[in-house]
Amino acid sequence: MSEGWEIRSGAGQTLRNETPDLTCKPGASCDEWKMGGIDLEELDTPALVVDLDVLERNIEKMREFLSGGTAGIRPHAKTHKTPAIARLQMEAGAVGITCAKLGEAEALVDHGIKDILIANEVVGREKVRRLSELARRASVTVAVDCRANIEELDRSAVKAGVTIGAIVEIDVGNHRAGARSVEEAVALAEVLSWCAGLRYRGVMGYEGHAVFIRGLEDRRKEAEKAYRILLDLVSRLASRGLPPEIVSTAGTGTFMFAGRTPGITDIQAGSYIFMDQRYRCVEGLPFEQSLFVLSTVMSCPEPGVYICDAGTKSMSSEFGLVATLPGYGLQVRGMSEEHVTLVSSGEGGGADLALGSKVLLVPSHCCTTVNLHDFIYGFRKGKVEVCWSIAGRGRSR
Ligand SMILES: Cc1ncc(COP(=O)(O)O)c(C=O)c1O
């Protein structure tokens, strides 16, 4: 293949070939390319990269933990927005895939994912029409928290001749969306059960206020309070003849509590596959860091000061600065749009980097960092094996 050869991904993005042996994996709807084992250092930067051994271990740890209980994993794809990773999760036994946004869900369905839960409300004529269209191509379930939205969804589904699954969202302490009381949630489930175009499937309640609590016991207490609300709703629904098939909750910080709570059927965690600096500071999580931004030292203006070519346009900062890996003798001093400043620190005077050196940086928040990139490169033992399209990137509508 000649230099500069271009192929189109399923998302309509263009991947410019910088390696001669880049090939599209047959049957993968062109969102997955083999990279022929080039060295990680050869990637141009900034590049989003994932250690495949660690990614697979994280997926396996979650699978193994949940195999000892009654809940399944319906991993949240807002973290990776990458169909190839969703397919890996399904192959590892996920019961379906959770999405935050309709656009994200469309991107995954375009690339072969057939069971989607949108753990969010989908509101407005055009979106609801798109949701009904999506239901022609996949099993689609959406969260609801108000009667007007239920009626809008039902009309659209009936008109399109499809059935859309629906779960009632209840606020379990996160104070975001969700019915504000068990009574209100029961009333919504009753409305759902009468709808011709909607199929009542259950409930969800996300304890987002608990997932980042640092101490394990404090986190457990807060999560358990949330599950009491959710399970109170479950028993009231059962007593009204509406036992939920889906009871969905939990994030990476709380999966271990939800996964051992009888009555909860689905874990919606997302970040566990990648981890990030914020979750690394949360106690008791068994997952390892797999996601990095590869960056190049582009200036060494003073001894022990290294300016790298990745900033807030390739690594999000709403959870703070990126981090370096322990043992590298480097500390992060600051970030701007296209730069991060690293300084040597630690034993023996810290790191001594040459101009052009490559550095792996740990994002402070994996989900919003992924959303800044078109592609993610999978490497194993320093060799790049695969490039995946982040087809759901930017699909916030
Ligand atoms: C509705 C919902 N479910 C689950 C999650 C869990 O994600 P994570 O595992 O990244 O904490 C989130 C995160 O924002 C969420 O908004």
The ligand as a Gaussian input file, in Angstrom:
#p B3LYP/6-31G(d) Opt

LIG

0 1
 C      -26.426000       7.160000      34.423000
 C      -25.041000       6.706000      34.702000
 N      -24.829000       5.422000      34.962000
 C      -23.622000       4.953000      35.262000
 C      -22.516000       5.785000      35.275000
 C      -21.239000       5.162000      35.718000
 O      -20.109000       5.471000      35.159000
 P      -18.681000       5.226000      35.815000
 O      -18.458000       3.776000      35.867000
 O      -17.848000       5.877000      34.781000
 O      -18.628000       5.871000      37.133000
 C      -22.683000       7.148000      34.986000
 C      -21.556000       8.075000      35.002000
 O      -21.633000       9.272000      34.829000
 C      -23.983000       7.617000      34.687000
 O      -24.223000       8.917000      34.421000

